[in-house]
């Protein structure tokens, strides 16, 4: 009998524990425990380039994922565009939730708002969201204003001293200065004579002598040949002349 009672007690306890776990599992999570905070950027801030979004997104028991989105305040009804996809890692403390690349996404300058949405495991529960608004996006450099050159403006005249009547001083007898004339004799320039020594180039003298000797010998050789030829040709020319005279006389 004792064994039967013991088995019955165990079955009842296990059944109670099973039903209690099922009831606990079906209990919806507490939405108030959801953490959804954006710490940077702040409302009304100025942003540009790659905007780092910091904050917290978590739930102690039923966290599913979170999303970051942005919208232009110029449109009458906000159209939320994604910054990040579904991020399933919690950020319980102040951490980097995502980076919004405004240059890469081609976002124009203007006023924008950023929204953080935290989703829980129960699909019937609406996500918890937080919005940072009036963010001024400036990526294009402003046009510098022209500066005025102050040098073109004439300076204001400064007041001078008021005119006063001249003060007349009594004449004083001052001695006249004496002029001392000092005759300076001009210094005789010293003429320094330098002895120039001419050096004779014996090589050139010898070459000129040899050249003159050769020319003289050549001249005398031509003269000797002329006289020799003339002495030999003189009897022949005389004989020819006499023959020509005889021929003329015969005619």
HELIX and SHEET records of a PDB file:
HELIX    1   1 UNK A    2  UNK A   25  1                                  24    
HELIX    2   2 UNK A   31  UNK A   33  5                                   3    
HELIX    3   3 UNK A  150  UNK A  152  5                                   3    
HELIX    4   4 UNK A  202  UNK A  250  1                                  49    
SHEET    1   A 3 UNK A  35  UNK A  40  0                                        
SHEET    2   A 3 UNK A  50  UNK A  58 -1                                        
SHEET    3   A 3 UNK A  91  UNK A 101 -1                                        
SHEET    1   B 5 UNK A  46  UNK A  47  0                                        
SHEET    2   B 5 UNK A 128  UNK A 137  1                                        
SHEET    3   B 5 UNK A 110  UNK A 120 -1                                        
SHEET    4   B 5 UNK A  63  UNK A  72 -1                                        
SHEET    5   B 5 UNK A  81  UNK A  82 -1                                        
END                                                                             
